[in-house]
Amino acid sequence: MTTTLENNKSAQNKSIYDVIISGAGPVGLFLACELALAQCSVLVLEKAENPHSPLKQLPFGIRGLSAPTIEALYRRGLLSELEIHKSLKNPHQNAKQGAQRQVGHFAGIPFHAGDVDTSQWQYRLPGSTETSLISEIEELETLLARRAEILGVEIRRGLAINSFHQTMDGVTVQSGNQSFEGKWLVGCDGARSAVRKAGGFEFAGTEPEFTGYTTKLDIADPEKLNPGRNVTPTGMYLQSQPGYLMIQDFDGGAFHSSEKSITLEHVQEVLRRVSNTDVTISTLHAATTWTDRARQATTYRNGRVLLAGDAAHIHAPLGGQGLNLGLGDAMNMGWKLAATIQNKAPEGLLDSYYAERHPIGAQVLDWSRTQVAIMGTEPHARALYAIIRDLMNTRDGATYFAGRVWGIYTHYNLGGEHPLIGHSVPNFEFEDGATIGELMQDGQGILLDFGKDASLKALADEYSGQIKYVSALAKDQLGLSAVLIRPDGIIAWVSAGAPDYSELKKAAARWFVCNSVVGH
């Protein structure tokens, strides 16, 4: 006799998804959107039943969005739907205005608007999206979940992945007494990723120096604490706004690793020791811990299993780089995995995900480690802190740090002689007022022709459905005559004069498959 459980399993196994994603955070949801946009069937499994959490409320859930993330959201028509960016468009709107307005920081050292020389970024056009914005995690997740469901993504909450088994053809995922079949599995399930652990990925890196605490609390005697960032012989505490406190306790990450409950008594003990006061916490409303552990998977792919976001790399959340790094992973992987599923991928396309994103992740980990090194309490760290502070107070120094924090310098080494290759496409504005970013919402590549070259159109026609031909004059063409743009907005080829058709064909064949080949 067939049991109900067996009937359920049989019904479930009738559906074989193109991709199963573990984790319904911003990275998993954005990846789901990218895959669904390319007509892939997607199932997202999320272990938490309720997407709402006190730890996603201000300021726990506030993150800074960098230029590549803002561009990605804009290119998919999502930026205008993000309500918080309209009210908090300037991430420091409450700071004093003018040249000394703080627009970012490195290890707590601020850099200011008047010191950043944006003219050094010659390919950022006046119509470009903002270089940085404030975002609320909960709103971003809600927006992405809504878009994913509109695109046909199935999201199931309260289902954690226990195990999985992969073959040459697909992956079977086990969640409790349920199983699901997919052609691919992607772990977007955070720093303690079950997919990474079950998949046998090596997670190499460095151990932490401290346990960080982000808290919402009431203090009976707040006058005993100084405002702002305060470094002491035993740690650091930061009061950025009333009722919220961040603490760094240089305990080697011991408390965070213990996974003990965060009690009022414990936070008070740490705060008293770090601040060297007898301050009293009257109420602890919410608290979370984190560390500066910096680890990265040595590969992002094992057969039909891939990693993205914190599942692939973890580091201290200093400067808010983690969310941006993960969303960049999703933007890079999405179109490549979709093309692979649909047999429209040139050889090695999916492997380029790791080749391009692992170096970016390694840079962010080193960026995080550097901040930790100069935030220490010993004399060597304080000396480094003073020197970096002086450098950041110069025009070139502030411009460099802003460019790194905001992701302006992010690019892939794709070869080619022109400096724009491997960089994000400038947001060209055409004579009719449209922008190139607005034309990328369908997720296709674009061959942008600033003239009317019939040969360019003929080549794009050979890749119809993958490369869209756009012929128009831009208000500022940056001295270019034609540009080949990947679906993720990265420039694959440019021409500054008469197009070299042989080089264009090579570039197109590197990232796309000609229709005559797809047909076979």
C-alpha positions in Angstrom: 0.0 0.0 0.0 1.3 3.5 -0.9 1.7 5.8 2.1 0.8 9.5 2.1 4.5 10.4 2.5 5.3 8.3 -0.6 2.5 10.0 -2.5 3.9 13.4 -1.5 7.4 12.5 -2.5 6.1 11.1 -5.8 4.2 14.4 -6.5 7.2 16.5 -5.6 9.6 14.5 -7.8 7.5 15.1 -10.9 9.0 18.6 -11.1 12.6 18.9 -12.0 13.8 22.5 -11.6 16.5 24.0 -13.6 18.0 25.5 -10.4 17.4 25.0 -6.7 18.7 27.9 -4.6 19.4 27.5 -0.9 18.7 30.8 0.9 16.1 33.5 0.3 18.4 36.4 1.3 19.1 39.2 -1.2 21.8 37.2 -3.0 19.6 34.1 -3.4 16.6 36.1 -4.5 18.5 38.3 -6.9 20.1 35.2 -8.5 16.6 33.7 -8.7 15.4 36.8 -10.6 18.3 36.6 -13.0 17.7 33.0 -13.8 13.9 33.4 -14.1 14.5 36.4 -16.4 16.3 34.0 -18.7 13.3 31.6 -18.6 14.8 29.1 -16.2 12.6 27.3 -13.6 13.8 28.1 -10.1 13.0 26.8 -6.6 14.2 28.8 -3.6 14.4 27.0 -0.2 14.7 29.1 2.9 15.1 27.6 6.4 13.5 30.6 8.2 9.7 30.5 8.2 9.3 34.2 8.7 11.3 36.6 6.5 10.9 39.4 9.1 13.3 39.6 11.9 14.2 42.3 14.5 17.8 42.0 13.4 16.7 43.4 10.0 15.4 46.6 11.5 17.4 49.8 11.7 20.3 49.9 12.1 20.9 46.1 12.0 19.4 45.8 8.5 20.9 49.0 7.0 23.6 48.5 4.3 25.4 50.7 1.9 25.0 49.9 -1.8 28.0 50.4 -4.0 28.1 51.6 -7.6 28.1 48.1 -9.2 25.1 47.0 -7.1 23.2 50.2 -7.8 23.9 49.8 -11.6 22.7 46.1 -11.4 19.4 47.1 -9.8 19.0 50.0 -12.3 19.6 47.7 -15.2 16.9 45.4 -14.1 14.3 48.1 -13.4 14.5 47.5 -9.7 16.2 50.7 -8.4 13.1 52.9 -8.8 11.1 50.5 -6.7 13.5 50.7 -3.8 11.6 53.3 -1.7 14.3 53.8 1.0 16.8 55.2 -1.6 14.4 58.0 -2.3 14.3 59.2 1.3 17.9 58.3 2.1 19.5 59.0 -1.2 22.4 60.7 0.5 23.8 58.1 3.0 24.8 60.9 5.3 21.9 63.4 4.8 21.9 64.4 8.5 25.6 65.3 8.4 26.7 68.8 7.9 26.5 69.8 4.2 29.2 71.1 1.9 32.7 69.9 1.2 33.2 68.4 4.6 30.1 66.2 4.4 31.2 62.6 5.3 30.4 60.3 2.4 32.1 57.1 3.6 34.8 55.6 5.8 37.6 53.1 6.0 38.1 51.5 9.4 36.1 54.3 10.9 38.2 57.0 9.3 35.9 59.3 7.3 36.4 60.7 3.9 34.5 63.8 2.7 32.7 64.9 -0.4 35.0 67.8 -1.1 38.1 65.6 -1.1 36.9 63.1 -3.7 38.0 64.1 -7.2 35.4 62.4 -9.4 37.1 63.8 -12.6 39.6 61.0 -12.1 36.9 58.5 -13.1 36.8 59.6 -16.7 34.3 57.0 -17.9 31.6 57.8 -15.4 29.2 60.0 -17.4 27.0 62.8 -15.8 23.9 60.6 -16.3 25.4 57.7 -14.3 23.6 56.2 -11.3 24.7 57.2 -7.8 28.0 55.9 -6.5 26.5 54.9 -3.1 23.1 54.6 -1.5 21.6 53.4 1.7 19.4 50.3 1.6 17.3 48.4 4.2 17.9 44.7 4.0 14.2 43.8 4.7 12.9 46.1 2.0 15.5 44.8 -0.5 14.5 41.2 0.2 10.8 42.1 0.0 11.3 43.8 -3.4 13.4 40.9 -4.8 11.0 38.3 -3.5 8.1 40.1 -5.2 10.0 40.4 -8.5 11.1 36.7 -8.3 7.5 35.5 -7.8 6.3 37.7 -10.7 8.9 36.0 -12.8 7.6 32.5 -11.8 10.1 31.6 -9.1 8.8 29.3 -6.4 9.8 30.3 -2.9 9.3 27.8 0.0 10.1 29.0 3.5 10.7 26.8 6.6 12.7 24.3 4.6 16.4 23.9 5.4 18.6 21.7 3.2 19.8 18.7 5.2 21.7 16.9 2.5 22.0 16.5 -1.2 23.3 14.0 -3.8 24.5 15.0 -7.2 25.0 12.9 -10.4 26.2 13.8 -13.8 22.7 15.0 -14.7 21.4 16.7 -11.6 21.1 17.2 -7.9 18.6 15.7 -5.4 18.1 17.9 -2.4 16.7 16.6 0.9 14.8 18.9 3.3 13.3 17.1 6.3 11.1 14.4 4.8 10.8 16.1 1.4 13.1 15.8 -1.6 13.5 18.0 -4.6 15.1 17.5 -8.0 17.1 20.1 -9.8 19.6 20.3 -12.6 21.8 22.6 -10.5 22.1 23.6 -6.9 23.4 27.0 -5.7 24.3 27.7 -2.0 23.3 31.3 -1.1 22.8 30.2 2.5 25.2 32.4 4.4 28.4 32.1 6.4 27.4 28.8 7.9 26.3 27.4 4.6 24.9 23.9 4.7 25.5 23.5 1.0 29.2 24.5 1.3 29.7 22.0 4.2 27.8 19.1 2.6 29.5 19.8 -0.8 33.0 19.4 0.6 34.2 22.9 -0.4 37.5 24.0 1.2 37.0 27.2 3.1 40.4 28.7 3.6 41.4 31.9 5.4 42.3 33.6 8.6 40.8 33.4 12.1 39.2 36.4 13.9 40.8 39.0 16.2 37.5 40.1 17.9 33.9 39.5 18.6 31.7 42.4 17.4 28.4 43.3 18.9 25.6 45.2 17.3 22.9 46.1 19.9 19.7 48.0 20.4 19.5 48.9 24.1 18.5 51.4 26.8 21.3 52.7 29.1 20.4 54.1 32.5 23.4 56.4 32.6 24.3 57.3 29.0 26.5 60.2 30.1 29.1 57.7 31.1 29.8 56.9 27.5 31.3 59.2 24.9 29.6 59.7 21.5 31.2 58.5 18.3 33.9 56.0 17.9 36.0 55.3 21.0 39.1 53.2 21.0 40.3 51.9 24.4 43.1 49.5 25.6 40.7 46.6 25.4 38.5 47.3 22.4 36.2 49.8 20.8 32.7 51.1 21.1 30.6 53.2 18.8 27.5 55.3 19.4 26.3 56.4 16.0 22.7 57.1 17.1 20.7 57.0 20.3 19.7 53.6 21.5 22.2 51.7 19.3 25.7 50.6 20.2 28.4 48.7 18.5 31.2 47.1 20.5 34.4 45.3 19.4 35.9 43.0 22.0 39.3 41.7 21.0 38.8 38.2 22.4 39.9 36.3 19.3 36.2 35.8 18.3 35.7 33.5 21.3 32.2 34.5 22.3 30.9 34.5 18.7 32.3 31.0 18.1 30.7 29.7 21.3 27.3 30.4 19.9 26.1 31.2 23.4 23.0 33.3 24.0 23.6 37.0 24.1 22.3 38.2 27.5 22.0 41.7 29.0 24.5 40.7 31.7 27.0 39.6 29.1 26.7 42.7 27.0 27.0 44.9 30.1 30.1 43.0 31.2 31.7 43.5 27.8 30.7 47.1 27.6 32.0 47.9 31.0 35.3 46.3 30.3 35.8 47.9 26.9 34.6 51.4 28.0 36.3 51.2 31.4 33.2 52.5 33.0 30.5 51.2 35.4 27.7 52.0 32.8 24.4 50.2 33.4 22.2 48.7 30.6 18.6 48.8 31.7 17.1 46.9 28.7 18.6 44.9 25.9 16.1 44.9 23.0 18.1 43.1 20.4 21.7 42.0 19.7 23.8 40.1 17.3 27.4 39.2 17.1 29.9 38.9 14.3 33.7 38.6 13.8 36.4 39.5 11.4 37.0 35.9 10.4 38.0 36.1 6.7 37.6 32.9 4.7 36.9 32.1 1.0 36.0 28.9 -0.8 39.0 27.8 -2.9 36.5 27.0 -5.7 33.0 28.2 -6.3 31.9 25.1 -8.1 31.8 21.4 -7.4 30.1 19.6 -10.3 26.5 20.8 -10.4 26.8 22.7 -7.1 27.8 26.4 -7.0 28.3 28.9 -4.2 27.6 32.7 -4.0 27.5 35.4 -1.4 28.6 34.6 2.2 28.5 30.9 1.4 31.5 31.5 -0.8 33.3 34.2 1.3 33.0 35.7 4.7 34.7 38.7 6.3 34.0 41.5 8.8 31.1 43.7 7.8 33.2 46.8 8.0 32.2 49.2 5.3 29.3 47.1 4.2 31.1 45.2 1.4 29.5 41.8 1.9 26.1 42.5 0.5 27.6 44.1 -2.6 30.0 41.3 -3.1 27.2 38.7 -3.0 24.9 40.6 -5.3 27.9 40.9 -7.7 28.2 37.1 -7.6 24.6 36.7 -8.5 24.7 39.2 -11.4 27.8 37.4 -12.8 26.6 33.9 -12.3 22.9 34.3 -13.4 23.2 34.7 -17.1 26.1 32.2 -17.4 24.3 29.5 -15.6 21.1 30.1 -17.6 23.1 29.9 -20.9 24.6 26.6 -19.7 21.2 25.2 -18.9 19.8 26.2 -22.3 22.9 25.0 -24.2 23.8 28.5 -25.3 27.1 28.7 -23.4 30.5 28.7 -25.1 33.0 26.3 -23.6 34.2 27.5 -20.2 31.5 30.2 -19.8 30.3 28.9 -16.4 33.9 28.4 -15.2 34.5 32.1 -15.8 32.2 32.8 -12.9 34.9 31.6 -10.5 37.7 33.0 -12.6 36.1 36.5 -12.4 34.5 36.6 -9.0 37.2 34.8 -6.8 39.8 37.6 -7.3 37.1 40.2 -6.5 36.3 38.3 -3.3 40.0 38.0 -2.4 40.4 41.8 -2.7 37.4 42.4 -0.4 38.8 40.0 2.2 42.2 41.8 2.2 40.4 45.1 2.4 38.6 43.9 5.5 41.8 42.4 7.0 43.5 45.8 6.5 40.8 47.6 8.3 41.1 45.2 11.3 44.9 45.6 11.3 44.6 49.4 11.9 41.7 49.2 14.3 43.7 47.3 16.9 44.5 48.7 20.3 48.3 48.1 20.2 50.8 50.9 19.4 51.6 49.5 15.9 48.0 49.6 14.9 47.5 53.1 16.3 50.5 54.3 14.2 49.1 52.8 11.1 45.7 54.3 11.8 47.3 57.8 12.0 49.2 57.4 8.7 46.1 56.1 6.8 44.1 59.0 8.3 46.6 61.5 7.0 46.5 59.8 3.5 42.7 59.9 3.5 42.8 63.6 4.2 44.5 64.2 0.8 42.6 64.6 -2.4 44.2 61.6 -4.1 43.9 59.5 -1.0 40.2 60.2 -0.5 39.5 59.6 -4.2 41.3 56.2 -4.0 39.5 55.1 -0.9 36.1 56.3 -2.2 36.7 54.4 -5.5 37.4 51.2 -3.6 34.6 51.6 -1.1 32.1 52.5 -3.8 33.3 49.8 -6.2 34.3 52.3 -8.9 37.5 50.3 -9.6 35.8 46.9 -9.8 36.6 45.2 -13.1 37.4 41.8 -14.6 40.7 41.1 -16.5 39.3 40.1 -19.9 42.3 41.1 -21.9 42.1 43.7 -24.7 43.9 46.9 -25.2 41.1 49.5 -24.4 40.9 50.4 -20.7 37.1 50.0 -20.7 37.1 46.3 -21.5 36.2 44.3 -18.4 34.6 47.4 -16.8 30.9 48.3 -16.3 29.4 50.0 -19.3 29.0 53.8 -18.9 25.4 54.8 -18.7 25.2 56.3 -22.2 22.3 58.7 -22.7 20.9 58.8 -26.2 19.4 61.8 -28.0 15.9 60.7 -27.3 16.7 60.7 -23.5 16.8 56.9 -23.1 19.9 55.4 -21.4 21.8 52.1 -22.1 20.9 50.9 -18.5 17.2 51.2 -19.3 17.7 49.0 -22.4 19.2 46.1 -20.4 16.1 45.1 -18.4 15.5 42.0 -20.6 18.9 40.5 -19.6 20.3 40.2 -23.1 23.7 41.3 -24.3 23.8 44.4 -26.4 25.8 45.4 -29.5 25.8 49.2 -29.3 26.4 50.9 -32.6 26.9 54.7 -32.5 26.6 54.7 -36.3 24.6 52.5 -38.7 27.0 49.8 -39.6 25.2 47.1 -41.5 28.0 44.6 -40.7 27.5 45.1 -37.0 23.8 44.5 -37.3 24.4 41.4 -39.4 26.6 40.0 -36.7 24.1 40.7 -33.9 21.4 39.0 -36.0 23.5 35.8 -35.9 23.1 35.9 -32.1 19.5 37.0 -32.0 17.9 36.3 -28.6 21.3 36.7 -27.0 22.6 39.9 -28.4 20.4 42.9 -29.1 21.4 45.4 -31.7 21.1 49.1 -30.7 22.0 51.8 -33.1 21.8 55.4 -31.8 23.8 58.5 -31.2 24.7 59.3 -27.6 25.1 62.7 -26.1 28.7 61.7 -25.1 30.1 58.7 -26.9 33.5 58.9 -25.1 35.3 58.6 -28.4 33.8 55.2 -29.1 32.1 53.9 -32.3 30.7 50.6 -31.0 30.5 48.6 -27.8 29.7 44.9 -27.1 28.0 44.6 -23.6 27.5 41.3 -21.7 24.1 40.7 -20.0 25.7 41.7 -16.7 26.7 45.1 -18.0 30.4 44.3 -18.5 32.1 45.6 -21.7 33.5 42.7 -23.7 34.7 44.6 -26.7 35.0 48.3 -27.9 35.9 50.1 -31.0 37.2 53.6 -31.0 37.3 53.9 -34.8 36.5 51.6 -37.7 35.4 48.3 -36.1 37.8 45.4 -36.2 35.2 42.7 -37.2 37.5 39.8 -36.5 38.1 40.9 -32.9 34.4 41.5 -32.5 33.6 38.0 -33.7 36.1 36.6 -31.3 34.6 38.5 -28.4 31.1 37.5 -29.3 32.1 33.8 -29.6 33.7 34.0 -26.2 30.5 34.9 -24.4 27.7 33.8 -26.7 26.8 31.0 -29.0 25.8 31.6 -32.6 22.2 30.6 -33.5 23.4 28.2 -36.1 25.3 26.3 -33.4 22.4 26.5 -30.9 20.1 25.0 -33.5 22.3 21.9 -33.6 
